[in-house]
Amino acid sequence: MRIVGPIAGIGSRLRPFTLSKPKAFMRVAGQTVLDHILTRFLNTFDKNTELILIVGYKKHQIIDYVEKHYADKFKLTFIEQIPRGYRDDIPYYWGLGEAVYLAHETFYEKEITSSEDNKREGCLIFLGDMILLDEYSYLLYRYYESDVDGIITVMKVPEEDASAYGIVDVDENNIIMRMVEKPKEYISNLAIAGIYAFSHTTTQALFENLRERLDRRTKDTKEIYLTESLQYLIDSGHKIAAVELKKGILDFGKPSALLNGNKYLLEHQPVTSNNYKSRNIEIDKSLVKNFVHIGNNCVIKNSVISNYVSIGKGCYLQNCIIENCVIERNTHLKNIITSNSIIGSGVHIENMSKSNVIIGDKCTM
């Protein structure tokens, strides 16, 4: 099975941070979002499984980083998604549908002799701003052990929020009958949760439909969405099951979600004071509470670092009170009181008492 990751987008909802880095490179609980995703794959997939990343915005950052850290763990393939155009020098693309289609060149026609072979030669698709909390082994068990052509993860959402998601309607066996992107009328409370697995035959059918829709593009065409082609698979007789996640998924597509995801990850993988010496972390006359990550080579003086704070490596904090914040690398804060804030890399700020702030990389105040 190949793993396909469309990560070409610019992450406009995470600006100003994504002006200098891809959205998958936001750091929470000591790692980039992409690291959290790929580490979870390593627990389930065989070494040298092919990882196909569809890159675009800041592609060289992604390629260099992944090759440096994962070349010995995956068989790496990078495919570029060419921008549709530019707005103020910022690229925009044809959407998720085109990104997934670009992986087709790595999938060749094969002689399939059994259902098991068909599934093994298929693909798993993930999104670069979502971290699955369930084990991939749970999903793959449902995929391999069920009489289906593919699975799509879903999660229950409040009825009043259903119109903001891609929604599925299922039968009594959880086979998907209908999929609608952001429905105007209520269909169900099962929202698509961003992980897909399809057999080889179904993957080829998906590529073919995406190609036909891409060939019909005009300058007035909006983004090519994946949901419409998935509905085509269902209408064509492909049996796709909805697999409801037990633990859910962390969505890092916007600032509030980033803080919530950081909180969850810190609760499940805190760094304790036992790690400080080995990581060259200096804590002087300061209180550091639970559920905190502090990166290598940090200095914290006369400060209170309360719950759910993620501090990147090389940071210097003096006379600060910080709670529920993400602070990226090499940032210097002095005389700061803040909570529920995101502060970028290379920032230098003094004398601020304000919460719910977003400060981009390399800002000085």
C-alpha positions as CSV (number, residue, x, y, z in Angstrom):
1,M,0.0,0.0,0.0
2,R,1.2,3.5,-0.9
3,I,0.7,6.5,1.3
4,V,-0.4,9.7,-0.5
5,G,-0.1,13.1,1.3
6,P,-1.4,16.3,-0.5
7,I,0.5,19.1,1.3
8,A,0.9,21.7,-1.4
9,G,-1.6,24.3,0.0
10,I,-0.6,27.6,1.6
11,G,-2.6,27.3,4.8
12,S,-4.2,30.8,4.5
13,R,-6.1,30.4,7.8
14,L,-2.8,30.1,9.6
15,R,-1.3,33.3,8.3
16,P,1.0,35.1,9.2
17,F,2.9,31.9,10.2
18,T,2.5,30.3,6.8
19,L,4.1,33.3,5.0
20,S,7.4,31.8,6.0
21,K,6.7,28.0,6.2
22,P,4.3,25.4,5.0
23,K,1.3,24.8,7.3
24,A,2.5,21.2,8.0
25,F,5.6,22.8,9.6
26,M,3.8,24.5,12.5
27,R,5.3,23.1,15.7
28,V,3.3,21.7,18.6
29,A,4.5,19.7,21.5
30,G,8.0,19.7,20.2
31,Q,7.4,18.5,16.6
32,T,6.0,19.7,13.4
33,V,2.5,18.6,12.5
34,L,4.1,16.6,9.7
35,D,6.4,14.8,12.2
36,H,3.4,13.8,14.3
37,I,1.7,12.4,11.3
38,L,4.6,10.5,9.8
39,T,5.7,9.1,13.2
40,R,2.3,7.5,13.6
41,F,2.7,5.8,10.2
42,L,6.0,4.3,11.4
43,N,4.1,2.4,14.1
44,T,2.0,0.6,11.5
45,F,3.5,0.5,8.0
46,D,6.5,-1.5,7.0
47,K,9.9,0.2,6.5
48,N,10.3,1.5,3.0
49,T,6.6,1.9,2.3
50,E,6.3,4.4,-0.5
51,L,5.4,7.9,0.8
52,I,4.1,10.1,-2.0
53,L,4.0,13.8,-1.0
54,I,2.2,16.3,-3.3
55,V,4.2,19.5,-2.7
56,G,3.8,23.1,-3.9
57,Y,4.0,26.0,-1.6
58,K,7.5,26.2,0.1
59,K,8.2,22.8,-1.6
60,H,12.0,23.0,-1.0
61,Q,11.5,23.3,2.7
62,I,9.4,20.2,2.7
63,I,11.6,18.1,0.4
64,D,14.8,19.0,2.3
65,Y,13.3,18.3,5.7
66,V,11.6,15.0,4.8
67,E,14.7,13.7,2.9
68,K,16.9,14.6,5.9
69,H,14.6,13.0,8.5
70,Y,12.7,10.2,6.8
71,A,14.8,8.9,3.8
72,D,15.8,5.9,5.8
73,K,12.2,5.1,6.9
74,F,10.1,5.5,3.7
75,K,10.6,5.2,0.0
76,L,10.1,8.9,-0.8
77,T,8.4,10.3,-3.9
78,F,7.7,14.0,-4.4
79,I,5.3,15.4,-7.0
80,E,4.8,19.1,-7.6
81,Q,1.4,20.6,-7.8
82,I,1.8,23.6,-10.2
83,P,0.0,26.8,-9.0
84,R,-3.2,27.8,-10.8
85,G,-2.1,31.4,-10.4
86,Y,-0.9,34.0,-7.9
87,R,-2.5,36.6,-5.7
88,D,0.0,39.1,-4.2
89,D,2.8,36.7,-5.1
90,I,1.1,33.9,-3.0
91,P,0.2,30.8,-5.1
92,Y,-3.2,29.2,-5.2
93,Y,-4.1,25.8,-6.6
94,W,-6.8,23.7,-8.2
95,G,-7.6,22.0,-4.9
96,L,-7.5,18.6,-3.2
97,G,-8.9,16.8,-6.2
98,E,-6.0,17.8,-8.5
99,A,-3.5,17.1,-5.7
100,V,-4.7,13.5,-5.3
101,Y,-4.8,13.0,-9.0
102,L,-1.2,13.9,-9.4
103,A,-0.2,10.7,-7.5
104,H,-1.6,8.7,-10.5
105,E,1.7,8.5,-12.2
106,T,3.1,6.2,-9.5
107,F,0.2,3.8,-9.8
108,Y,0.6,1.4,-12.7
109,E,-1.9,-1.0,-14.1
110,K,-1.3,-4.4,-12.5
111,E,-2.8,-7.8,-12.8
112,I,-4.9,-8.3,-9.8
113,T,-5.5,-12.0,-8.9
114,S,-7.3,-11.7,-5.6
115,S,-9.3,-9.3,-3.3
116,E,-6.3,-9.3,-0.9
117,D,-3.9,-8.4,-3.7
118,N,-6.3,-5.6,-4.8
119,K,-6.3,-4.1,-1.3
120,R,-2.5,-4.4,-0.8
121,E,-1.9,-2.6,-4.1
122,G,-4.1,0.3,-3.1
123,C,-3.4,3.6,-1.3
124,L,-4.0,5.5,1.9
125,I,-4.6,9.3,1.6
126,F,-4.0,11.7,4.5
127,L,-4.2,15.5,4.8
128,G,-1.2,17.5,6.0
129,D,-3.0,19.5,8.7
130,M,-4.8,16.6,10.5
131,I,-3.3,14.2,13.0
132,L,-5.1,10.9,13.5
133,L,-5.5,9.9,17.2
134,D,-6.7,6.4,16.5
135,E,-4.1,3.8,15.6
136,Y,-3.7,3.2,11.9
137,S,-3.7,-0.5,12.6
138,Y,-7.4,-0.1,13.7
139,L,-8.3,1.5,10.3
140,L,-6.3,-1.0,8.3
141,Y,-7.9,-3.9,10.1
142,R,-11.3,-2.5,9.1
143,Y,-10.1,-2.0,5.6
144,Y,-8.6,-5.5,5.1
145,E,-11.1,-7.5,7.0
146,S,-14.3,-6.1,5.6
147,D,-15.9,-6.8,2.2
148,V,-15.4,-3.3,0.9
149,D,-13.4,-1.5,-1.8
150,G,-12.3,1.3,0.6
151,I,-12.9,3.1,3.8
152,I,-13.3,6.8,4.7
153,T,-12.9,8.0,8.3
154,V,-15.8,9.9,9.8
155,M,-16.5,11.6,13.2
156,K,-19.7,12.8,14.7
157,V,-20.3,16.5,14.9
158,P,-23.1,18.6,16.4
159,E,-26.1,18.8,14.1
160,E,-25.8,22.6,14.0
161,D,-22.2,22.4,12.8
162,A,-22.8,19.8,10.1
163,S,-23.2,22.4,7.3
164,A,-19.5,23.3,7.7
165,Y,-18.2,19.8,6.8
166,G,-18.2,17.2,4.1
167,I,-21.0,14.9,5.3
168,V,-21.8,11.3,4.6
169,D,-25.1,9.4,4.7
170,V,-24.8,5.7,5.4
171,D,-26.9,2.5,5.4
172,E,-27.4,0.1,8.3
173,N,-24.0,-1.5,7.5
174,N,-22.2,1.8,7.5
175,I,-21.8,1.7,3.7
176,I,-21.7,5.2,2.3
177,M,-24.8,6.0,0.1
178,R,-24.2,9.7,-0.3
179,M,-21.6,12.4,0.3
180,V,-22.2,16.2,0.2
181,E,-19.7,19.0,0.7
182,K,-21.0,21.5,3.2
183,P,-24.7,20.6,2.8
184,K,-27.3,23.4,3.0
185,E,-29.8,21.0,4.4
186,Y,-29.2,18.5,7.3
187,I,-28.2,15.0,6.1
188,S,-26.4,13.4,9.0
189,N,-23.9,14.2,11.7
190,L,-21.1,12.1,10.2
191,A,-18.4,14.4,9.0
192,I,-15.5,13.2,6.8
193,A,-12.4,13.1,8.9
194,G,-9.7,13.2,6.3
195,I,-8.2,9.7,6.1
196,Y,-9.0,7.5,3.1
197,A,-8.0,4.0,2.0
198,F,-8.9,2.4,-1.4
199,S,-8.1,-0.7,-3.2
200,H,-6.0,-0.6,-6.4
201,T,-9.1,-0.9,-8.7
202,T,-11.0,1.8,-6.8
203,T,-7.9,4.1,-6.7
204,Q,-7.6,3.8,-10.5
205,A,-11.3,4.6,-10.9
206,L,-10.9,7.6,-8.7
207,F,-7.9,8.9,-10.8
208,E,-9.9,8.4,-14.0
209,N,-12.8,10.4,-12.7
210,L,-10.6,13.2,-11.4
211,R,-8.8,13.3,-14.8
212,E,-12.1,13.7,-16.6
213,R,-13.2,16.5,-14.3
214,L,-9.8,18.2,-14.6
215,D,-10.0,18.0,-18.4
216,R,-13.3,19.9,-18.3
217,R,-11.8,22.8,-16.4
218,T,-12.3,26.4,-17.6
219,K,-11.0,29.6,-16.3
220,D,-14.3,30.0,-14.4
221,T,-14.0,26.6,-12.7
222,K,-13.7,26.6,-8.9
223,E,-11.4,24.3,-7.0
224,I,-11.6,20.6,-8.0
225,Y,-13.0,19.0,-4.8
226,L,-12.4,15.3,-3.9
227,T,-15.9,14.7,-2.6
228,E,-17.6,14.8,-6.0
229,S,-15.3,12.1,-7.3
230,L,-15.8,10.0,-4.2
231,Q,-19.5,10.2,-4.9
232,Y,-18.9,9.0,-8.4
233,L,-17.2,5.9,-7.0
234,I,-20.2,5.2,-4.8
235,D,-22.6,5.7,-7.7
236,S,-20.5,3.4,-9.9
237,G,-20.9,0.5,-7.4
238,H,-17.7,0.8,-5.4
239,K,-18.5,-0.2,-1.8
240,I,-17.0,2.4,0.5
241,A,-17.5,2.1,4.3
242,A,-17.6,4.8,6.8
243,V,-15.3,4.1,9.8
244,E,-16.1,6.2,12.8
245,L,-13.0,7.2,14.7
246,K,-12.9,6.2,18.4
247,K,-10.6,8.9,19.5
248,G,-11.0,11.4,16.7
249,I,-8.6,13.6,14.8
250,L,-6.7,16.8,15.5
251,D,-7.3,19.5,12.9
252,F,-4.5,22.1,12.7
253,G,-6.1,24.2,10.0
254,K,-6.7,27.3,12.0
255,P,-5.2,29.0,15.1
256,S,-7.9,28.0,17.6
257,A,-7.5,24.4,16.5
258,L,-3.7,24.6,16.8
259,L,-4.0,25.5,20.4
260,N,-6.5,22.7,21.1
261,G,-4.3,20.2,19.4
262,N,-1.2,21.4,21.3
263,K,-3.2,20.9,24.5
264,Y,-4.1,17.4,23.7
265,L,-0.6,16.4,22.6
266,L,1.0,17.8,25.7
267,E,-1.4,15.9,27.9
268,H,-0.3,12.7,26.3
269,Q,3.4,13.3,25.9
270,P,4.7,15.9,28.5
271,V,8.4,16.6,28.9
272,T,9.3,16.5,32.6
273,S,12.1,18.2,34.5
274,N,14.1,15.0,34.2
275,N,14.8,15.9,30.6
276,Y,16.1,19.4,31.3
277,K,19.8,18.8,31.9
278,S,20.3,16.4,29.0
279,R,18.6,19.0,26.7
280,N,20.6,22.0,28.0
281,I,17.5,23.7,29.4
282,E,18.2,26.3,32.1
283,I,15.3,27.0,34.6
284,D,16.2,29.8,37.0
285,K,13.8,31.0,39.8
286,S,10.9,29.9,37.7
287,L,7.8,27.7,38.1
288,V,7.1,25.2,35.3
289,K,3.8,23.4,35.7
290,N,2.6,20.1,34.1
291,F,1.8,19.5,30.4
292,V,4.6,21.7,29.0
293,H,7.1,21.1,26.3
294,I,10.4,23.0,26.4
295,G,12.8,22.6,23.5
296,N,16.6,22.2,23.6
297,N,18.9,25.1,24.6
298,C,16.1,27.2,26.2
299,V,16.6,29.7,29.1
300,I,13.7,30.5,31.4
301,K,14.3,33.1,34.2
302,N,11.9,34.5,36.9
303,S,8.9,33.2,35.0
304,V,5.7,31.1,35.4
305,I,5.1,28.6,32.6
306,S,1.6,27.3,33.3
307,N,-0.2,24.4,31.7
308,Y,-0.3,23.7,27.9
309,V,2.7,25.7,26.8
310,S,4.9,24.5,23.9
311,I,8.2,26.3,23.7
312,G,10.5,25.7,20.7
313,K,14.3,25.2,21.0
314,G,16.6,28.2,21.5
315,C,14.0,30.4,23.3
316,Y,14.8,32.9,26.1
317,L,12.0,33.9,28.5
318,Q,12.5,36.4,31.4
319,N,9.9,37.8,33.7
320,C,7.0,36.1,31.9
321,I,3.7,34.5,32.8
322,I,2.6,32.2,30.0
323,E,-0.4,29.8,29.8
324,N,-1.9,27.8,26.9
325,C,0.4,29.1,24.2
326,V,2.5,27.9,21.3
327,I,5.9,29.6,21.1
328,E,8.1,28.7,18.2
329,R,11.9,28.5,17.9
330,N,14.6,31.1,18.8
331,T,12.1,33.6,20.3
332,H,13.0,36.1,23.1
333,L,10.3,37.3,25.4
334,K,10.8,39.7,28.3
335,N,8.2,41.1,30.7
336,I,5.3,39.2,29.0
337,I,2.0,38.1,30.4
338,T,-0.1,36.2,27.9
339,S,-2.5,33.2,27.4
340,N,-4.2,31.5,24.5
341,S,-1.6,33.0,22.1
342,I,0.6,31.8,19.2
343,I,4.0,33.4,18.8
344,G,6.2,32.6,15.8
345,S,9.9,31.9,15.4
346,G,12.7,34.5,15.8
347,V,10.4,36.9,17.6
348,H,11.7,39.6,20.1
349,I,9.0,41.2,22.3
350,E,9.3,43.1,25.6
351,N,6.7,44.6,27.9
352,M,3.4,43.1,26.7
353,S,0.3,42.1,28.8
354,K,-2.3,40.8,26.4
355,S,-3.9,37.5,25.7
356,N,-5.3,35.9,22.5
357,V,-2.6,37.3,20.3
358,I,-1.1,36.0,17.1
359,I,2.4,37.2,16.3
360,G,4.2,36.1,13.1
361,D,7.8,35.0,12.6
362,K,10.6,37.5,13.1
363,C,8.4,40.2,14.6
364,T,10.0,42.7,16.9
365,M,8.0,44.8,19.4
